[in-house]
């Protein structure tokens, strides 16, 4: 297996994971801002569409890299094996379904109009869920068989992670700053409350599905956390997740009550700063997830 191709595949996967999360987070933010000015929703829809376009490009590049890895051919020769990969492999089948979902997702965002924006966001998020399932079906979880429990649990994990990380990244980097510049204090406080509640629910789903995935990947043995590459990477991811949880908890418990009382005061500045630090941490979480997806689980390392 060519190390350069594997490294390129990991980088592209990280870009795809971040783009996916940001677009999911932005679509959810649009739904939360039901009373915001139409121009603000339109701007956020454009940002979400840009993230999906980036995801489409990354997904297409990922197909070429996976075709190269599956065939043993160099990336420049991957075009010659695309047809058999797409028509004769499990990866090709699920990739095609996921790519179709991306096209629907992008189309729903481009076609979104003020009269039916809520419905279009619903279609967009349904397409996002379908794309997430294609990712689960081409992951290590699919080793247990199509539509088996591990695949569904991993799908929940992907959706919940995109919701949690996406809302944090999108809100910290551009949604909350945009709101503070173009909306009243009540709208800012309303959004901050919805953001915290939704992120907390998503985190609960991340932890439960993540515990199942980790136990399956480690074969039920915590020893493999320190005796396999997969375990070491999982350790790093868990540290980052823990840091993000602490930051989110500080915002929810300490600063959110002050933001709700006075969203024009200094508390909202601190809330935003912490949210941005959490967003940076989330980028690390998503990058670690991309590396994990390209690393043999700890259990398989001991079975070899």
Beta strands, then each sheet from edge to edge (+ up, - down):
end
